[in-house]
Amino acid sequence: MTEITRVPLQPIKKGSLTKLWLGVIVAILLGAGLAWAASPKSAGVEVLTEGNGQSPQMGDVVFVNYVGTLDDGTEFDRSRPLPIPPGFFPEGSPLLLEKDAIIPGFLDGL
């Protein structure tokens, strides 16, 4: 027959559970604070040539030339030319303005 070894549970000290939960809450608050501090605060837009037409509306297609850079000047994205002969469409990358289709900072710039 098989024997089972029993290990008795030791009682915890008075107040240990409270200290554990306080530690968990402090760790969560510390993590949330670090995440908030590391998140980007806003998007900056530098207008090189301002247009004189109407502003685009949701559902419109816009053609944009853009360069995405970080605060330190590191480039992370750039518009690419269309693989069609020039002059057929306006210069730039086409973007369809739809809700949740474009990142919020980019939409603010448009």
MARKOL-423605 format. One line per field, with one value per atom (N, C-alpha, C, O, CB): residue number from 1; chain; z, y, x. Coordinates in pm, whole numbers, plus 32768, in hexadecimal, padded with zeros to 4 digits. Glycine has a CB too. Layout:
BEGIN
kefi	[NUM, ...]
vose	[A, ...]
Z	[Z, ...]
Y	[Y, ...]
X	[X, ...]
END
This chain:
BEGIN
kefi	[1, 1, 1, 1, 1, 2, 2, 2, 2, 2, 3, 3, 3, 3, 3, 4, 4, 4, 4, 4, 5, 5, 5, 5, 5, 6, 6, 6, 6, 6, 7, 7, 7, 7, 7, 8, 8, 8, 8, 8, 9, 9, 9, 9, 9, 10, 10, 10, 10, 10, 11, 11, 11, 11, 11, 12, 12, 12, 12, 12, 13, 13, 13, 13, 13, 14, 14, 14, 14, 14, 15, 15, 15, 15, 15, 16, 16, 16, 16, 16, 17, 17, 17, 17, 17, 18, 18, 18, 18, 18, 19, 19, 19, 19, 19, 20, 20, 20, 20, 20, 21, 21, 21, 21, 21, 22, 22, 22, 22, 22, 23, 23, 23, 23, 23, 24, 24, 24, 24, 24, 25, 25, 25, 25, 25, 26, 26, 26, 26, 26, 27, 27, 27, 27, 27, 28, 28, 28, 28, 28, 29, 29, 29, 29, 29, 30, 30, 30, 30, 30, 31, 31, 31, 31, 31, 32, 32, 32, 32, 32, 33, 33, 33, 33, 33, 34, 34, 34, 34, 34, 35, 35, 35, 35, 35, 36, 36, 36, 36, 36, 37, 37, 37, 37, 37, 38, 38, 38, 38, 38, 39, 39, 39, 39, 39, 40, 40, 40, 40, 40, 41, 41, 41, 41, 41, 42, 42, 42, 42, 42, 43, 43, 43, 43, 43, 44, 44, 44, 44, 44, 45, 45, 45, 45, 45, 46, 46, 46, 46, 46, 47, 47, 47, 47, 47, 48, 48, 48, 48, 48, 49, 49, 49, 49, 49, 50, 50, 50, 50, 50, 51, 51, 51, 51, 51, 52, 52, 52, 52, 52, 53, 53, 53, 53, 53, 54, 54, 54, 54, 54, 55, 55, 55, 55, 55, 56, 56, 56, 56, 56, 57, 57, 57, 57, 57, 58, 58, 58, 58, 58, 59, 59, 59, 59, 59, 60, 60, 60, 60, 60, 61, 61, 61, 61, 61, 62, 62, 62, 62, 62, 63, 63, 63, 63, 63, 64, 64, 64, 64, 64, 65, 65, 65, 65, 65, 66, 66, 66, 66, 66, 67, 67, 67, 67, 67, 68, 68, 68, 68, 68, 69, 69, 69, 69, 69, 70, 70, 70, 70, 70, 71, 71, 71, 71, 71, 72, 72, 72, 72, 72, 73, 73, 73, 73, 73, 74, 74, 74, 74, 74, 75, 75, 75, 75, 75, 76, 76, 76, 76, 76, 77, 77, 77, 77, 77, 78, 78, 78, 78, 78, 79, 79, 79, 79, 79, 80, 80, 80, 80, 80, 81, 81, 81, 81, 81, 82, 82, 82, 82, 82, 83, 83, 83, 83, 83, 84, 84, 84, 84, 84, 85, 85, 85, 85, 85, 86, 86, 86, 86, 86, 87, 87, 87, 87, 87, 88, 88, 88, 88, 88, 89, 89, 89, 89, 89, 90, 90, 90, 90, 90, 91, 91, 91, 91, 91, 92, 92, 92, 92, 92, 93, 93, 93, 93, 93, 94, 94, 94, 94, 94, 95, 95, 95, 95, 95, 96, 96, 96, 96, 96, 97, 97, 97, 97, 97, 98, 98, 98, 98, 98, 99, 99, 99, 99, 99, 100, 100, 100, 100, 100, 101, 101, 101, 101, 101, 102, 102, 102, 102, 102, 103, 103, 103, 103, 103, 104, 104, 104, 104, 104, 105, 105, 105, 105, 105, 106, 106, 106, 106, 106, 107, 107, 107, 107, 107, 108, 108, 108, 108, 108, 109, 109, 109, 109, 109, 110, 110, 110, 110, 110]
vose	[A, A, A, A, A, A, A, A, A, A, A, A, A, A, A, A, A, A, A, A, A, A, A, A, A, A, A, A, A, A, A, A, A, A, A, A, A, A, A, A, A, A, A, A, A, A, A, A, A, A, A, A, A, A, A, A, A, A, A, A, A, A, A, A, A, A, A, A, A, A, A, A, A, A, A, A, A, A, A, A, A, A, A, A, A, A, A, A, A, A, A, A, A, A, A, A, A, A, A, A, A, A, A, A, A, A, A, A, A, A, A, A, A, A, A, A, A, A, A, A, A, A, A, A, A, A, A, A, A, A, A, A, A, A, A, A, A, A, A, A, A, A, A, A, A, A, A, A, A, A, A, A, A, A, A, A, A, A, A, A, A, A, A, A, A, A, A, A, A, A, A, A, A, A, A, A, A, A, A, A, A, A, A, A, A, A, A, A, A, A, A, A, A, A, A, A, A, A, A, A, A, A, A, A, A, A, A, A, A, A, A, A, A, A, A, A, A, A, A, A, A, A, A, A, A, A, A, A, A, A, A, A, A, A, A, A, A, A, A, A, A, A, A, A, A, A, A, A, A, A, A, A, A, A, A, A, A, A, A, A, A, A, A, A, A, A, A, A, A, A, A, A, A, A, A, A, A, A, A, A, A, A, A, A, A, A, A, A, A, A, A, A, A, A, A, A, A, A, A, A, A, A, A, A, A, A, A, A, A, A, A, A, A, A, A, A, A, A, A, A, A, A, A, A, A, A, A, A, A, A, A, A, A, A, A, A, A, A, A, A, A, A, A, A, A, A, A, A, A, A, A, A, A, A, A, A, A, A, A, A, A, A, A, A, A, A, A, A, A, A, A, A, A, A, A, A, A, A, A, A, A, A, A, A, A, A, A, A, A, A, A, A, A, A, A, A, A, A, A, A, A, A, A, A, A, A, A, A, A, A, A, A, A, A, A, A, A, A, A, A, A, A, A, A, A, A, A, A, A, A, A, A, A, A, A, A, A, A, A, A, A, A, A, A, A, A, A, A, A, A, A, A, A, A, A, A, A, A, A, A, A, A, A, A, A, A, A, A, A, A, A, A, A, A, A, A, A, A, A, A, A, A, A, A, A, A, A, A, A, A, A, A, A, A, A, A, A, A, A, A, A, A, A, A, A, A, A, A, A, A, A, A, A, A, A, A, A, A, A, A, A, A, A, A, A, A, A, A, A, A, A, A, A, A, A, A, A, A, A, A, A, A, A, A, A, A, A, A, A, A]
Z	[8000, 8000, 8000, 8036, 8079, 7FC3, 7FB6, 802E, 805F, 7F36, 805D, 80CD, 8099, 803A, 8132, 80D7, 80B3, 8126, 819A, 8094, 8103, 8169, 8179, 8117, 8146, 81ED, 8206, 823A, 828E, 826B, 8204, 8232, 8270, 822A, 81BD, 82EF, 832E, 8302, 82F3, 83C7, 82ED, 82CA, 8347, 83B0, 828B, 8339, 83AA, 83B0, 8348, 839E, 8424, 842E, 840B, 842A, 84BB, 83CB, 83AA, 8420, 8472, 8329, 8425, 8492, 8482, 8413, 8498, 84EE, 84ED, 84A1, 84BF, 857E, 8441, 83F2, 8374, 8324, 8445, 835F, 82E8, 8268, 8202, 82F5, 826F, 81F8, 81D2, 815B, 8211, 8233, 8218, 81D6, 8176, 829B, 8209, 81CE, 813F, 80E9, 8223, 8125, 809E, 803E, 7FD2, 809E, 8065, 800E, 7FFC, 7F8F, 8045, 8063, 8055, 7FF2, 7FA2, 80DD, 7FF8, 7F99, 7F0A, 7EAE, 7FBF, 7EF7, 7E71, 7E3C, 7DC8, 7E73, 7E90, 7E66, 7E44, 7DE0, 7ED5, 7E94, 7E78, 7DF4, 7DA6, 7EEC, 7DDB, 7D5D, 7CE5, 7C7E, 7D5F, 7CF1, 7C83, 7C6B, 7BF8, 7CA1, 7CD5, 7CC5, 7C8B, 7C3A, 7D4B, 7CB4, 7C7E, 7BE9, 7B9A, 7CCB, 7BC3, 7B35, 7AE2, 7A73, 7B25, 7B16, 7ACE, 7ABF, 7A57, 7B17, 7B28, 7B21, 7ABA, 7A71, 7BA8, 7AB4, 7A50, 79C3, 7968, 7A6A, 79AF, 792C, 7901, 788D, 792C, 795F, 793E, 791A, 78BC, 79B4, 7964, 794A, 78C5, 7885, 79BA, 7899, 781C, 77A2, 7731, 7823, 77B4, 7741, 7701, 7747, 776C, 767C, 7638, 7661, 766E, 759F, 7673, 76A3, 7633, 7646, 76EA, 75BF, 7553, 74D0, 74CF, 756E, 7466, 73E1, 73B2, 73C4, 737C, 7378, 7342, 72AA, 726A, 736B, 7273, 71E3, 71B2, 71E9, 71BD, 714C, 710E, 7081, 702D, 710D, 7068, 6FE5, 6F8C, 6FAB, 6FF3, 6F1D, 6EBF, 6E58, 6E3A, 6E78, 6E22, 6DC2, 6DE6, 6DDC, 6D2F, 6E0E, 6E35, 6DB9, 6D62, 6E98, 6DB4, 6D44, 6D53, 6DBD, 6D38, 6CE6, 6CE9, 6CC7, 6CB4, 6C8A, 6CBE, 6C9E, 6D1B, 6D8A, 6C46, 6D07, 6D76, 6DC7, 6D91, 6D45, 6E47, 6E9B, 6E76, 6E55, 6F32, 6E7D, 6E5C, 6EC5, 6F3A, 6E4E, 6E9C, 6EF3, 6EFA, 6EA8, 6EC0, 6F5D, 6F69, 6EE9, 6EB7, 6FE6, 6EB6, 6E3A, 6DC0, 6D57, 6E26, 6DCC, 6D5D, 6D52, 6DB3, 6D6E, 6CDC, 6CC6, 6CB8, 6C67, 6C46, 6D07, 6D01, 6CD5, 6CF2, 6D8A, 6C91, 6C67, 6CB9, 6CB6, 6BCB, 6D03, 6D5D, 6D47, 6D2B, 6DEF, 6D55, 6D61, 6DF1, 6E20, 6CFB, 6E38, 6EC5, 6EEA, 6EA7, 6F1C, 6F58, 6F97, 702C, 7069, 6F77, 7067, 70F7, 713F, 7123, 7116, 719D, 71EB, 7280, 72A8, 71C0, 72CE, 735F, 738A, 7337, 73A6, 740A, 743C, 7425, 7414, 74CF, 7425, 7411, 737E, 735E, 7457, 7322, 7293, 724D, 71D4, 727D, 7296, 725A, 7205, 7235, 72C7, 7186, 712B, 7140, 7140, 7098, 7150, 7161, 70F0, 70E3, 71E5, 70A0, 7030, 6FC9, 6FE9, 7061, 6F4B, 6EDE, 6E73, 6E5D, 6EA4, 6E31, 6DC5, 6D4F, 6D3A, 6D98, 6D05, 6C93, 6C13, 6C12, 6CA3, 6BA7, 6B29, 6AF4, 6B0B, 6AC0, 6AAD, 6A71, 69FC, 69B5, 6A43, 69E8, 6978, 68F4, 68AA, 6998, 68D8, 6859, 681C, 6862, 686F, 679B, 675D, 67A0, 67C5, 66C8, 67B3, 67F3, 679E, 6724, 680B, 67E1, 679D, 6792, 6776, 6716, 67A7, 679E, 681C, 6813, 678C, 6890, 6910, 694E, 6924, 6970, 69B0, 69F6, 6A39, 6A53, 6A5F, 6A55, 6A94, 6B26, 6B6B, 6A8C, 6B54, 6BDF, 6BEC, 6B89, 6C2A, 6C68, 6C86, 6C9F, 6CE9, 6D02, 6C62, 6C79, 6D00, 6D27, 6C07, 6D47, 6DC7, 6DC6, 6DA3, 6E3F, 6DEB, 6DF9, 6E88, 6EE7, 6DD5, 6E96, 6F1C, 6F51, 6F28, 6F1A, 6FAA, 6FED, 7081, 70A9, 6FB1, 70D1, 7162, 7183, 714F, 71AE, 71D8, 7206, 7196, 71AA, 7244, 7123, 70B7, 70B6, 707D, 7030, 70F6, 70FA, 718C, 71DA, 70A4, 71B0, 723B, 725E, 7209, 7253, 72DB, 7301, 72E5, 72B4, 7392, 7303, 72EA, 7258, 7235, 731E, 7202, 7171, 7144, 70F0, 7123, 7179, 7156, 7182, 713A, 7197, 71F7, 7224, 71C3, 71A9, 72B0, 718E, 712F, 70AB, 706D, 7114, 7082, 7006, 701B, 6FBE, 6FD4]
Y	[7F8B, 8000, 807D, 807B, 7FFF, 80EA, 8166, 81BF, 81D0, 81B0, 81F9, 8256, 82E4, 8303, 823F, 8338, 83C6, 8412, 8402, 83F8, 8466, 84B7, 8538, 857F, 84D4, 8553, 85CD, 8639, 8622, 85B2, 86B3, 8727, 8786, 87BB, 876B, 879C, 87F6, 8886, 88B1, 87EC, 88D0, 895D, 89AC, 899C, 8992, 89FF, 8A52, 8ACD, 8B08, 8A7B, 8AF4, 8B6D, 8BE7, 8BED, 8B7B, 8C48, 8CC2, 8D22, 8D1E, 8D05, 8D79, 8DD9, 8E40, 8E5A, 8E1F, 8E77, 8EDA, 8F57, 8F8B, 8EFE, 8F85, 8FFB, 8FDC, 9037, 905A, 8F60, 8F3E, 8F4A, 8F77, 8EB0, 8F23, 8F2B, 8FBD, 8FDE, 8EE4, 9013, 90A2, 90DB, 9127, 90EF, 90B6, 90E5, 90B3, 90FB, 90B6, 9038, 9001, 9052, 9078, 8F6D, 906E, 90BB, 914A, 9181, 90BA, 9186, 920C, 920B, 9267, 9242, 91A4, 9196, 9187, 91C0, 9121, 9139, 9127, 91AB, 91CD, 90BC, 91F5, 9276, 92D9, 9320, 92B1, 92DE, 9337, 9311, 9369, 9333, 9290, 9263, 928A, 92B5, 91CB, 927D, 92A3, 933A, 9365, 9279, 9389, 941A, 9446, 94A2, 945F, 9405, 9424, 9403, 9451, 93D8, 9391, 936B, 93CA, 93EE, 92DE, 93F3, 9451, 94D9, 9519, 9462, 9504, 9583, 957F, 95E0, 95A7, 9512, 9505, 9501, 953C, 9487, 94BC, 94B6, 9540, 9566, 9453, 958D, 9613, 966E, 96BD, 964E, 9662, 96B7, 9696, 96EE, 96A7, 9619, 95F0, 9608, 95FE, 955F, 9626, 9637, 96BF, 9721, 9628, 96C6, 9746, 97A9, 9783, 9734, 9825, 9889, 98C5, 98DA, 98F8, 98E0, 991A, 9909, 98E7, 99AF, 9922, 991C, 99AA, 9A02, 98CF, 99C0, 9A43, 9A42, 99DE, 9A6E, 9AAF, 9ABA, 9B33, 9BA0, 9AC7, 9B1F, 9B8C, 9B9E, 9B45, 9B70, 9C0D, 9C28, 9C67, 9CD2, 9C85, 9C25, 9C5B, 9CB6, 9D22, 9BE9, 9C8A, 9CD9, 9CC9, 9C5C, 9CAD, 9D35, 9D2D, 9D35, 9D89, 9D9D, 9CDD, 9CDD, 9D4A, 9D86, 9C57, 9D64, 9DCE, 9D99, 9DE8, 9E3D, 9D17, 9CDD, 9CB9, 9CDF, 9C62, 9C6E, 9C41, 9BD6, 9B8F, 9C0B, 9BCD, 9B65, 9ADF, 9ADB, 9B85, 9A71, 99EE, 99C4, 99E7, 9982, 997B, 9947, 98AF, 9873, 996F, 9872, 97E0, 97A4, 97D2, 97B2, 973D, 96FC, 972D, 96EE, 9711, 979C, 97CF, 9782, 9746, 9865, 9784, 974D, 97C3, 981D, 96EF, 97C1, 982C, 97F0, 977C, 9874, 9841, 9818, 986A, 98E5, 982C, 9825, 986A, 983B, 97C6, 9854, 9899, 987C, 989A, 990A, 98D1, 9837, 984B, 9804, 97A6, 981A, 9833, 97F2, 97F0, 9859, 983D, 9779, 976B, 9762, 970A, 96F0, 97BF, 97C0, 97C7, 97F7, 9836, 9797, 97A3, 9829, 9871, 972D, 984B, 98CA, 98D8, 9947, 98D8, 9867, 986F, 986F, 986E, 97FA, 9872, 9879, 97F2, 97ED, 98BF, 9784, 96FF, 96EB, 96FB, 9692, 96C8, 96B1, 9625, 95C4, 96C5, 961A, 9598, 9575, 9501, 9593, 95D6, 95BA, 9629, 969A, 95AE, 9606, 9666, 9639, 95C1, 9671, 969A, 9676, 963E, 9664, 96F1, 95E5, 95A5, 95CE, 95DC, 950B, 95E0, 9605, 9591, 951C, 962E, 95B5, 9550, 950C, 954C, 958E, 948B, 9445, 9458, 93F8, 93AF, 94D2, 94F3, 956A, 95B0, 9510, 9583, 95F5, 9679, 968C, 95FB, 96D4, 9754, 97A8, 979E, 97A3, 97F8, 984F, 9815, 985E, 986F, 9792, 9753, 9773, 9790, 96BA, 976D, 9791, 9800, 9815, 9716, 9849, 98AB, 9867, 97EF, 98F8, 98B5, 987F, 985C, 98A7, 98E5, 97EB, 97C3, 973B, 96FC, 9829, 970F, 968F, 96A6, 9701, 964B, 9656, 9669, 9630, 95C3, 9628, 967A, 964E, 9667, 96D4, 9698, 9602, 9610, 963B, 95F7, 958A, 96AC, 96DD, 9695, 96B1, 9777, 9637, 95EE, 95E6, 95E6, 955F, 95E1, 95D8, 9557, 94EC, 95DC, 9560, 94F1, 94B3, 9447, 9485, 94F5, 94C1, 9505, 94D1, 94D3, 9579, 95C8, 95E7, 9600, 964C, 95E6, 9603, 9691, 96EA, 95F0, 96A9, 9729, 97A1, 9807, 9726, 979A, 980B, 982E, 98A4, 97EE, 97CA, 97E3, 9824, 987F, 9760, 97F7, 982F, 98C1, 9913, 97DD, 98E4, 996E, 99C6, 9A38, 9976, 9991, 99DD, 99F6, 9A5F, 9996, 9996, 99A8, 9A0A, 9A27, 9924]
X	[8053, 8000, 8059, 80C7, 7FA1, 8027, 8073, 805E, 7FEE, 804C, 80CD, 80C2, 80C5, 810C, 8133, 807A, 8078, 80B6, 808F, 7FE6, 8116, 8156, 8107, 80F1, 81EB, 80E0, 8093, 80F1, 8148, 8021, 80DB, 8127, 80C3, 806D, 8178, 80CD, 806B, 8083, 80F5, 8073, 8018, 8023, 8046, 8008, 7F9F, 80A9, 80D3, 8079, 805C, 816A, 804F, 7FFE, 8052, 80C9, 7FC1, 8013, 805D, 8056, 7FFB, 8024, 80BC, 80C1, 8052, 8024, 814B, 8027, 7FBD, 7FED, 8058, 7F91, 7F9F, 7FC3, 8011, 8027, 8012, 803C, 808B, 8038, 806B, 80C2, 7FBB, 7F65, 7F4D, 7F49, 7EDE, 7F3D, 7F2C, 7FA9, 7FA0, 7F0C, 801D, 809B, 80AB, 80DE, 8112, 8081, 8089, 8032, 8060, 805C, 7FB6, 7F5D, 7F8D, 7F81, 7ECF, 7FC3, 7FFC, 8071, 8080, 802A, 80C3, 8132, 8101, 813C, 8188, 8097, 805F, 8028, 803F, 7FEF, 7FE1, 7FA9, 8018, 800E, 7F4F, 8081, 80F2, 8135, 815A, 8158, 8146, 8184, 812F, 8164, 8199, 80AB, 8051, 8058, 8061, 7FC0, 8054, 805C, 80E3, 80E8, 8046, 814E, 81D1, 81D9, 820F, 823E, 81A3, 81A1, 814C, 8173, 816D, 80D8, 8083, 80C8, 80BD, 7FFC, 810E, 8156, 81C6, 81DA, 818E, 820F, 8279, 8241, 827A, 82CC, 81D0, 8192, 8161, 816F, 811D, 8128, 80F9, 816F, 8165, 80AA, 81DD, 8252, 8293, 82CD, 82B7, 828A, 82CA, 8272, 82A4, 82F0, 81F2, 8199, 81B1, 81CD, 8106, 81A4, 81B7, 814A, 80D5, 81B8, 816F, 8110, 80BB, 8043, 815B, 80F5, 80A7, 80F3, 8169, 8089, 80AE, 80EB, 8106, 80B2, 8091, 8179, 819A, 818D, 81AC, 8228, 815F, 814D, 819B, 818E, 80B5, 81ED, 8237, 81FF, 820F, 82D2, 81C1, 8184, 81ED, 8222, 8106, 820D, 826F, 822B, 825E, 82BA, 81BB, 816E, 80DB, 80A4, 818A, 809C, 8010, 7FB8, 7FCD, 7FEC, 7F55, 7EF8, 7E91, 7E83, 7EB3, 7E49, 7DE5, 7D5A, 7CFD, 7E0C, 7D4A, 7CC8, 7C7B, 7CA0, 7CD9, 7C0F, 7BBE, 7C08, 7C5D, 7B37, 7BE7, 7C20, 7BDF, 7B69, 7C0D, 7C2C, 7BF0, 7B8B, 7B98, 7C5E, 7B28, 7ABF, 7ACC, 7B10, 7A31, 7A8C, 7A8C, 7A51, 79EA, 7A3B, 7A92, 7A68, 7AB3, 7AAC, 79D5, 7AFC, 7B4C, 7BD0, 7BFE, 7B68, 7C0A, 7C90, 7CEE, 7CD7, 7C95, 7D5A, 7DBE, 7E43, 7E60, 7DCB, 7E93, 7F19, 7F7D, 7F7A, 7F2F, 7FD3, 802F, 80BF, 80D9, 8006, 811A, 81A9, 81CD, 81BA, 8201, 8201, 821F, 829F, 82CB, 81AB, 82DA, 834D, 832F, 831D, 83D6, 8328, 8311, 8395, 83E5, 82BB, 83AC, 8428, 8409, 839F, 8483, 8466, 845E, 8498, 84CF, 84A8, 848D, 84C1, 8557, 8589, 84A3, 85A0, 8631, 8658, 86CF, 8673, 85F6, 8611, 8617, 862C, 8691, 8606, 8608, 858C, 851C, 8611, 85A0, 852F, 84F7, 8542, 855B, 8472, 8433, 83D3, 83AB, 83EB, 83AC, 8351, 835D, 8382, 82BD, 833F, 8346, 82E3, 82D1, 83D8, 82A3, 8248, 8298, 830B, 81F3, 825A, 829C, 8255, 81DA, 829D, 829F, 825D, 8208, 8226, 82C7, 819E, 8148, 818F, 81DD, 80C3, 8176, 81B8, 816E, 8158, 81C3, 8147, 8104, 814A, 8194, 806B, 8136, 817A, 8154, 80E0, 8157, 81B4, 8197, 8135, 8135, 8219, 80E4, 8086, 7FFA, 7F9B, 80B9, 7FEC, 7F68, 7F16, 7E9E, 7F76, 7F57, 7F1B, 7F6E, 7FE0, 7F11, 7F38, 7F8B, 8002, 7FFF, 7F37, 8069, 80E2, 80C4, 807F, 8157, 80F7, 80E7, 80A5, 807F, 8096, 8099, 8059, 7FC4, 7FA0, 809B, 7F6D, 7EDD, 7EB3, 7EDE, 7E8C, 7E5F, 7E28, 7D92, 7D64, 7E6C, 7D45, 7CB5, 7C97, 7CBD, 7C6B, 7C54, 7C34, 7BB9, 7B48, 7C1C, 7BD1, 7B66, 7B86, 7BFA, 7B54, 7B1E, 7B32, 7B7D, 7B5C, 7AA9, 7BE1, 7C35, 7C89, 7CC1, 7BDE, 7C95, 7CE9, 7D72, 7DD1, 7CA5, 7D7B, 7DF6, 7E13, 7DB7, 7DEB, 7E92, 7EB5, 7E8A, 7E8F, 7F4E, 7E61, 7E28, 7E84, 7E53, 7E07, 7F04, 7F5C, 7F65, 7F6C, 7FE5, 7F65, 7F6A, 7EE9, 7EEB, 7F82, 7E79, 7DF7, 7DF0, 7DB7, 7D85, 7E28, 7E2B, 7E7A, 7E54, 7E66, 7EE6, 7F36, 7EEE, 7EFF, 7FB8, 7E9C, 7E50, 7DDF, 7D94, 7E19]
END
